[in-house]
Amino acid sequence: MSADTSPPSPPSTGSDAARLLGLFAAAAVGLNLRPAITSVASVLDQLPAQLGVSDTGIVVLSSLPVAAFGLSAPLVPRLARRFGVNGALLLSMGVLAAALLLRVLFPVLLLPGTLVAGAAIMGGSVLMPQYLKQLQASPRAIGVATTMFAVGAALGAALTRQLSDAVSAAVALGVWALLAALAGAVLYLARRAAAHGTVEDSEAWTGRSSTGYGVVPRAAGQRWTTSLIVVVFGLQAVLYFFVAGWLPTVLGEAGTDAGTAANLLAWFSVVGFISTMITPMLVVRPVMLRVTALVIGVGIAGGVLWLTVVVPGQAFALVSLLGLLQSGAFGVAMSLLVAKAASPAAAGTLSALAQGIGFVLAAIGSAVVGSLRLSTGSWDAGLWIMAALALVFGAAVIAVAGRPAIGQRVAEPQAPVGSGNR
């Protein structure tokens, strides 16, 4: 069955407030989709002593959230069909808050709680492109929402270490449940506001409609587009979560003290605010998308290889480079999930497929790098693999530029890369 490719009705004047609240809710959700990961990375060295985590457990803990992303992705479309997009996002934030709290109240639940938190984060991540598509978000609004991912990552990395040093790792990790609860409250208000609008407005902003959830069409050209987007999202996820999970450890072994390494992880996210904000506006034209892809792919490869020889005095410059480029890679991937979908339903399906497969690859990549470090005593082999994947990422983005949007009817004209955002 082909997805309905007709755009949602423009919001009426009465729904403007609901739409703005929806965009604010999207930003609040984005703020929660990284702290659960970067907060753990910033205190990995304290977990064995404070929570009794073994060396093997550290490796598992660093890759577990990303593994949960891939495993839970197929369930997200069902939640969207059952509760609407806003309702499914609300459920995700509620589960995230509970998991983050329970895993530190009961240390035996640290690993399963992290797995559940990862699944909840995946719900928000998969649904974000569809939610933005339904809100008819502009490239600037998409940039704001994706920038919140980086803001949350920076807060998780910077504040968790400081709070852990002042109180304990358990308190520092558990406090992020409050942020998830706040996002849930904003989503609830946005849902109520949409429910008081017209039937059309309610369908557009909550995602509950008679058309159901989209199916990616099986035309050969669109299958190729879908495959490329899966590769793009998967590789940026591998590269991002390698840094988010292991950067403090790599820098620490190169001579950087633990506190500085945790602060640099926060800076990695902060400096990325710029590129995450502007990338969605740069990639609306195929030529700009190709140039951006080339710069990002080659730049990340060089930055990752720099880690093989980095010394403490170079750490700030290196992390600044990686932060700018890897946040740009994420902005490209998220923009493509919105722009390469002809309808909100197609955006949801494409997002679930790309992120589901992509995060499984990211979990494997993080675990492989950690395992290579344990078996060889060096990060070099893993870093060379990451550098090669960065070049493949750039090539995949170049290949997808200018290809048709997923969910377009064959008889309709093909849209350029940025048409979904205009």
N, C-alpha and C positions, 0 to 999 in steps of 0.2 A: 504494500500500500504506500503510495507517495505521500510525503509530508505536505501539509498545507503551506504553500509558499506565500500566501497573501500576507502583507504586513499587518500588525495589529492596528486597530483604529487609533487615530491620534487622540491624546487625552483631552477631555473637555476642560473648560475653565474650572469647573467644580472639582476636578481630580488633580489639579496642579499641586495642591498641598500633599495629597497622597503620593504623587510621583516623587516630590522632593523628599518626603519621608522615606520612600522606598530607596532612593539613592543614598540617603544617609544610613539606612539599614544595611545596604550593600557595603558601604565603607566600614561599618561596625563589624560585620561578618569578616571582611578581609583582615581587619586588625587582629582577629583571633586565629588565623590560619597558619601562623608560624611560631608564636611564643612557646607552644608545647614542645617544639623541636629545638629551637635555639636555647631555651632555658635549660634543657637537659645537657646540651653540648657545653654550656658555660660552666657546669659544675661536675662534669664527668670525673675529674680527679678527686672529688670529695665523696662520691657515692660509695666506693668500697669501704671507707672508714665509717661513714655515717649511716648508710643503709645496707651494708653488707653485700654489695654487688661484686661478683667475681670478674676476672678479666674477660672471660668468655661472655658473661652477662653484659659487660660494657659494650662488646661488639654487637650482641643481639639488640641491646637497648637502642643503639645508635641507628639501626636499620629497621627496627620494629614498626615505628609509625609509618614509614614509607611503604613497608610491606602491607600494612593494613589499608593504605590508600588503594593499592591495586586490588586487593581481595574484596573490598567493600564496594568498589565502583559499580559492579553490575546491579547492586541493590538500589542505588540512588534513583534511577528512573522509576522504579516501582513506588518509591516513597513520593516522588513528585506526582505520579498519577493518583495516588491515594489521598494525599494531603494538599496538593498544589505546591508550587515552588516555594512560596513564602512559608507555608506550613512545614514543609520538609526542612527548610533552613532553620526554622524555629526549633524543630525536633533535634536537629544536629547540634545546635548551640546548647540545648538542655543536656543532652547526653555528654557533650564535651565538658561542661561544668561539673557534672557528677563524676566523670572519670578522673579528671584532674584532681578533684578533692579526695576521692576514695583511694587513689594510688599512693597518696602520702599519709593518709590517716591509718592505712593498713599496709605496711611495707611489703607484705607477702603479695599484694596486688599490684606491685610496681610494674611488672611486665605485662600482665593482662590488662591493667588499667591504661597503660601506654598503648596497647593494641586497640582498645575501645576508643581512646582519644583520637588515635589515628583514623579510625573509621568515621568518627564524627567530623573530623577536619575534612576528610574526603567528601562528605556530603556537602559541606559548604563550598569546597573548591569546584566540584563538578557542577553544582547548580548556579554558581556565580555567572558564567557566560550566558546562560539562559535567562537568568534574572535581569541582567543588564540589557539583553536583547529585548525583553518584554517591556522594560522601562524606556526603550528607545534611547539608550544612553549615547551621548556624543563621544567622540574620541577623547575629549578632555575629561568627561565623566568616567570613562573607562580607565583613563590614566590615574585619576584620583583613587578609584576603587583598588586598582592593582598596586598603587603606591602604599596603601594601607597594609598590604602583605609585608612590605619592607619595614614599615613603621613598627608593626607588631614583632617582626624578627629582631629589630634593633632593641626594642624594649625588653624582649625576652632575654637577649644576650647580656645587656648592660645591667638591668635591675636585678636579675636573678642572682648573679654573682655577688653583688653588693649586699643584697638581703641575706644570702646564704652565709657570708662572712660575719654579718651582724647577728643573725639569729641561728638558722639551721637550713640545710639543704631541703628538708621536708617542707618547711614553711615557705621557702622561696619558690619551690615548684608548685605548691598548692594554691598560692595566692592568685594564680592566673585563672582559677575557676570564677573569680569575681568578674573578670573581663568578659568571659563567655556568657555569664548570667546577664550582664548589661546588654550585650548584643541581642540576647533573646528578648529582653524587654522592648528594645527598639523595634525588632521584627514584629512583635505582638501589636505594638501601636500602629505600625505600617499596615498590618493585616486588618486591623479594625478600621483604619481610615479607608482602605480599599473596599471593605464590605459596605461602607455607607455611600459609596459611589453608585454609578449605574452598573447594570449587568456587564456591559462591555468593559467598563473600567475595572471591575472586579476580576474579570477573566484575564485582562492584560497584566494587572499588577500582582495577582496571586498565582497565576499560572494554572488555574483550574478552568478548563474549557472542554467543550464537547469533542474537540479534535483529537484529544489524547496526546500521547507522547510520540514524537517524530521517529521515523525510521530512515536511516541513511540510504538514499537511492543506490541502486546497483549498476548504474551506467558505468562503463569502463573508465571514462575520464574522471568521473567523480570518485570512483574507487581509488584511483591513483592519487587524487587530491587528499582523500581521507588518509591513505597510507602515509603520505608525506607529512601531514599534520601530526599523526601519531608519532612519527620519527622525531619531528621537531620538538613536540612537547616532551617526549620521553628523554631525549638527550639533554634538554635544558634542565630537566628534573634530576637526572644523574649528576650533572655538573654542579647544580645548586646544592643538592643534599650531601654531596661529597664535601663541599666547603662548610656547609652548616654543621655537619656532623664531626668533621675531623680537623678543621682549621686550627682551633686552639691547641690540639695535640701535636699537629705537625710543627707549628711555630714554637711550642714549648720544647720539643726535642731539638729544635734548631737554636735554642738558647734564650728564647723569650720567656719571661716569667709568667706564671699562670694568670695573675690579675691583668697584666697587659694584654695577654692573648685573648682573654674574655672580652676586654674592651675593644680590641681590634675586630672581634667577631661582630660586636655591636656596630662599629664603624663600617664594616662591610655592608651592613643593611642601610645605615644612614646615608652613606655616599650614593647608594643606589636609588634614593628618592628621586634624584634628578632624572636618571635615565628611565626609570619606571614611569615617571610622569609624562615625559616627552615622546617616548617610543611609540605609543599608540597614535600620535599625531604625525610621526615621521613615516609610518609604514602604509599610509592610505594610498600611496602610488607605488606600482610595482618597481619602478626604477629606484626609488628611495628605499624600498624594502630590500632590494638586492644589495645596495651599497651598505645598508645597516648590517645585513647578514654577514657580509665579507669582513667588515670591521670587527664585529662581535666574535665571529668564529676564530679568526687569526689572533685577535687580542687575547681571548681566553686561553687559547693554546699556549701562547707565549707566557702568560701569567702563571699558568699551572706549572710549566717547566721551570719558571723562575723559583718556584718553591723547592726545587731540588738543590738549589745553591744559596737560598736566602740566608742572610745573617740578620740578627736583631735590628741593626740600624736601617735595614731596607724594608722591614716588615710593614711599616705604615704605607709606603708608596705602593708596595705589592698589593696589599689588601684594598687600597683605594682603587687600583686598576681592576682587580677582580670584582669588587663591589659594583662599580659602574657598568662593566660589561655583562656580568651575569644577571644583574637586575634588568638590563636591557634585553637580554635573551628571554627572560620571563615575560617582560612586556610584549615582546614580539609574539610569543606563544599564546598568551591570553588574547591578544588582539586578533590573531588568526582564528581562534575558536569562535569569536563573535563575528568577525568580518566574513569568514568563509562559510557561514551558515545563512541560508536564505530566509529562515524563519526562526522564531524562538524554539519551536519543537526540534528543528534540525540542530540548533545550537546545543540543546540539552543532550541529544543523542551523540553528537560529535564530541562533546565535552566528556561524557561518560566513557566513550571508547578511547579517546586519546589519553585522558588522565588515568584510566584504569590500567591500560597497557604501559603507559609512560612511568607510572609510579612503581609498578612491579620491576621495571628495568632499573629505576633509581635505587630500589631496595637491594637488588642484586649487585649493582655497582658499588654501593656503599659497603656492603658485606665483603665483596671481593677485594676492595682496596684495604679494608681492615685486616682481612685474612692474609693478604700478601705481606702486609707489614709484620704480622706475627710470625709468618713462616720464613721470611727473608731477612728480617731485621732492618729493612729499609723501606722508605716510601717511594723510591724511584720508579719501580715497575708500575705501581698504581698510577703515579703521576703521568707517566708516558701514555698510559691507556687513556686517561682523562684528556690529555692534550689531543690525541687522535680523534676522540669523540667530539671535541669542540670544533674541529675542522669539518667533520661530517655534519654537525648541526648547521654550520654556515652553508654548506652545499645543499642541504635539504630545504632551507628557507629560500635560497635562490631558485630552486627547482619549483617551489610551490607558488612563487610570485606570479600573479596574472592568471592563475588557473581559476576555473569556474567555482561558484559557491555551491556547497552541498545543499541539496534539497530543491534546486531549481528544476522546473519542468523543462524537458528537452526542447520544447517549442519556443521557450522564452530566450531572449538575448542573454548572453553570458555577461556577468557583472565583473567589473574590475575588483581588485583586492579590497579596496576600501568601501565598497558600496554598502556593505552591511552596517557601516557606522554612520552613514550620512543621513 
